[in-house]
Amino acid sequence: MAEQPHESASVRRTERYAAADLHSVLRLCDSGRLKCSTTTRRPAAATVADVAAVLSAGDFYRDEPIAAFAWPLLIQAGGLAEIATGRLRLTANGRAALGRPAAGVLRSLWRAWLAKGLIDEFSRVENIRGQRAANVLTAPKTRRRKVSEALAGQPVGEWVGVDDLFRQMKATAWSPRVARSESALWKLYLEDPQYGSLGYAGFGEWEILEGRYTLAVVFEYAATLGLIDIAYDEPIGARDDYRDNWGADYLAALSRYDGLRAIRLNDLGAYVLGVSRSYVPPEPETPERTLKVLPSLDVVAVGRPGPAELLVLESYARRTGDHVWTVTRESLLEAAAAGRRPGDFGDFLLARAAQTELPGTLTVLLDDVVERAGRLTDLGQVRLVECADAALATLISHDRGLRSLCTPIGERHLAVPLDMEPAFRRALATLGYALPASTSN
């Protein structure tokens, strides 16, 4: 008989929130408000707070970031966002993800994290110190795959207690070994490197190292992506398996993940982990009709738009009152210049407007901006080459080896895409010419 969560535990059925949270985080990223360290790629504290504010059910704990910390890292690892001048911005793949089925995007994010997660999840168990010493920890990529295999081995739709999951992993090849060696174990410690070393007999037990690593991956990444439903309590006092260690008296909990009590592999998780070949998402909830669109091009909130909806409004319109946004050609053109599609805004409004049709004034404006934005195409950066005369420009642009690497501009200039410049220079040398290196930046 499948284990049931303790009646005092909170239960989060994450599958129902994952798709909405994915889109909300991508919208938030598109707003330019998310900051991450260019060195560690970890989110800033203000970014974590902003992400927590748009999550459908909030973070798992009010004052202990888990999902809000994970999302910025996940979308970076999955190639949906990148850091530019300290802020996250959507990539082309990130924009495309907004229009793709969420299950496929979530699956790609999980697989990307397994292969190239940006941090070692064990680093989030800050009470275990000494992790930064050389040759102490095993490769996180191998550990992640062990945890993923353990999750894939669980029965779909049945609750499994965390301690039962630990017993399975300890007894099988699913165990994610954390310390490289016995000598490495001595470098890990609680509170004091000498007295609190995990190298002492009984101090570096599986639950403290491999167990806490498993909790970090499962709680912070699998649950955030909606792969497992979870039952959890507050972490303080939830586990006592570290209490016999020296220095444990100073710790209310060994990790922020100690409150996880039980997990349940859901249908989305079965699909993402390869247990099931297909996935049928639950029926999406119909958006509330919280907006009214006026012929004057004002959008009025007649209900309470959610945080993610407010982000969309502010991406395409100007706030002109406490509950009013005004759509203009300029605001739509700015959105188009930032890579947003005005047609998506029309669909967004139609799904949430109190009326069944958008005013003709707005429809005409949207069509006009779509047409204007479609008349120009960004072809990327180029190297502009000036030839001594028109004859040389014609010779180069018509040469069999060079004509596909450059585009004539006027009589004496050639545009060379930056990614084709090395090939252009080689072909130019074959023709008997050389392009001197630029002396300007």
Long-range contacts (C-beta under 8 A, 24 or more apart in sequence): 2-155, 2-158, 2-159, 2-160, 3-159, 3-160, 3-161, 3-164, 3-262, 4-159, 4-262, 5-159, 5-231, 5-261, 5-262, 6-231, 6-233, 6-261, 6-262, 8-233, 9-231, 9-232, 9-233, 9-261, 9-262, 10-231, 10-232, 10-233, 11-229, 11-230, 11-231, 12-57, 12-60, 12-223, 12-229, 12-230, 12-231, 12-232, 13-229, 13-266, 14-223, 14-224, 14-225, 14-226, 14-227, 14-228, 14-229, 14-230, 14-266, 15-226, 15-229, 15-266, 15-267, 15-268, 15-269, 15-282, 16-56, 16-226, 16-282, 17-55, 17-56, 17-57, 17-226, 18-102, 18-106, 18-224, 18-225, 18-226, 18-268, 19-102, 19-103, 19-106, 19-226, 19-281, 19-284, 20-56, 20-308, 21-54, 21-55, 21-56, 21-67, 21-71, 21-224, 21-226, 22-97, 22-102, 22-105, 22-106, 22-109, 23-98, 23-102, 23-308, 24-54, 24-55, 24-56, 24-307, 24-308, 24-311, 25-51, 25-54, 25-71, 25-72, 25-75, 26-75, 26-80, 26-81, 26-90, 26-94, 26-97, 26-98, 27-54, 27-98, 27-308, 27-311, 27-312, 27-315, 28-54, 28-308, 28-311, 29-72, 29-75, 29-80, 29-81, 29-88, 29-89, 29-90, 29-94, 30-89, 30-90, 30-94, 30-95, 30-311, 30-315, 30-338, 30-339, 30-340, 31-311, 31-314, 31-315, 32-87, 32-89, 33-87, 34-72, 34-81, 34-87, 34-88, 35-86, 35-87, 35-88, 36-72, 36-76, 36-83, 36-86, 36-87, 36-88, 37-86, 38-83, 38-86, 40-119, 41-73, 41-76, 41-83, 41-118, 41-119, 42-69, 42-72, 42-73, 42-118, 42-119, 43-68, 43-69, 43-72, 43-73, 47-72, 47-88, 48-72, 53-307, 54-306, 54-307, 54-308, 54-311, 60-219, 60-223, 60-230, 60-232, 61-234, 61-235, 61-256, 64-235, 64-256, 66-219, 66-220, 66-223, 66-224, 66-256, 66-257, 67-220, 67-223, 67-224, 69-124, 69-220, 70-220, 70-221, 70-224, 71-224, 73-117, 73-118, 73-119, 74-109, 74-112, 74-113, 74-221, 74-224, 74-225, 75-109, 76-118, 77-109, 77-112, 77-113, 77-116, 77-117, 77-118, 78-105, 78-108, 78-109, 78-112, 78-113, 79-112, 80-105, 80-109, 90-339, 95-339, 95-340, 98-344, 99-344, 101-281, 102-281, 103-268, 103-271, 103-272, 103-279, 103-281, 106-225, 106-226, 106-227, 106-268, 106-272, 107-271, 107-272, 109-225, 110-148, 110-221, 110-222, 110-225, 110-227, 110-272, 110-273, 113-144, 113-221, 114-141, 114-144, 114-145, 114-148, 115-141, 116-141, 117-141, 117-144, 117-221, 121-213, 121-216, 121-217, 121-220, 121-221, 122-178, 122-212, 122-213, 122-216, 124-216, 124-220, 124-255, 124-256, 125-212, 125-213, 125-216, 125-254, 125-255, 125-257, 127-190, 127-251, 127-254, 127-255, 128-188, 128-189, 128-190, 128-198, 128-208, 128-209, 128-212, 128-254, 129-188, 129-189, 129-190, 129-191, 129-193, 130-187, 130-188, 130-189, 130-193, 131-188, 133-187, 135-180, 135-184, 136-179, 136-180, 136-184, 136-187, 136-188, 137-178, 137-179, 137-180, 137-184, 138-177, 138-178, 138-179, 138-180, 142-176, 143-176, 143-177, 143-178, 143-213, 143-217, 144-176, 144-217, 146-173, 146-174, 146-175, 146-176, 147-174, 147-176, 147-213, 147-214, 147-217, 147-218, 147-222, 148-273, 149-173, 149-174, 150-174, 150-214, 151-218, 151-222, 151-227, 151-228, 151-263, 151-265, 151-269, 151-273, 152-265, 152-273, 152-274, 152-275, 154-263, 154-265, 155-265, 156-265, 156-266, 156-267, 156-269, 156-270, 156-275, 156-276, 157-264, 157-265, 157-266, 157-267, 158-264, 158-265, 159-231, 159-262, 159-263, 159-264, 160-262, 160-263, 160-264, 160-265, 161-261, 161-262, 162-215, 162-260, 162-261, 162-262, 162-263, 165-214, 165-263, 166-206, 166-207, 166-211, 166-214, 169-210, 169-214, 170-206, 170-210, 175-206, 175-210, 176-210, 176-213, 176-214, 177-210, 178-209, 178-210, 178-213, 179-204, 179-209, 189-247, 190-242, 190-245, 190-246, 190-247, 190-248, 190-251, 191-246, 191-247, 191-250, 192-246, 192-247, 195-246, 195-247, 196-245, 196-246, 196-247, 198-245, 200-246, 202-244, 203-244, 203-245, 203-246, 205-241, 207-239, 207-241, 207-242, 208-241, 208-242, 208-245, 208-254, 211-241, 212-254, 212-255, 212-257, 215-255, 215-257, 215-258, 215-260, 216-255, 216-257, 218-257, 218-260, 218-263, 219-257, 219-260, 220-257, 222-263, 222-269, 223-263, 225-272, 226-266, 226-268, 226-269, 227-265, 227-266, 227-268, 227-269, 227-272, 227-273, 228-263, 228-264, 228-265, 228-266, 228-269, 229-263, 229-264, 229-266, 230-260, 230-261, 230-262, 230-263, 230-264, 231-260, 231-261, 231-262, 231-263, 232-259, 232-260, 232-261, 233-259, 233-261, 234-259, 235-259, 287-351, 287-352, 288-352, 289-352, 289-353, 289-354, 290-352, 291-349, 291-352, 291-353, 291-354, 292-353, 292-354, 292-355, 293-349, 293-353, 293-355, 293-358, 293-359, 293-362, 294-359, 295-359, 295-360, 295-361, 295-362, 296-361, 297-326, 297-327, 297-328, 297-359, 297-361, 297-362, 297-365, 298-324, 298-325, 298-326, 298-327, 299-324, 299-325, 299-326, 299-327, 299-349, 300-324, 302-354, 305-352, 309-348, 309-352, 312-345, 312-348, 315-340, 315-345, 316-340, 316-342, 316-345, 327-362, 327-365, 329-365, 329-368, 329-369, 332-365, 332-366, 332-369, 333-369, 333-372, 333-373, 336-369, 336-373, 337-373, 341-370, 342-366, 342-369, 342-370, 342-373, 343-370, 379-417, 380-417, 380-418, 380-419, 381-417, 381-418, 382-407, 382-415, 382-416, 382-417, 382-418, 383-415, 383-416, 383-417, 383-418, 383-421, 383-424, 383-438, 384-409, 384-413, 384-414, 384-415, 384-416, 385-413, 385-414, 385-415, 385-416, 385-435, 386-412, 386-413, 387-412, 387-413, 387-414, 388-412, 392-433, 395-431, 396-428, 396-431, 396-433, 399-427, 399-431, 401-427, 401-430, 401-431, 402-427, 402-428, 402-431
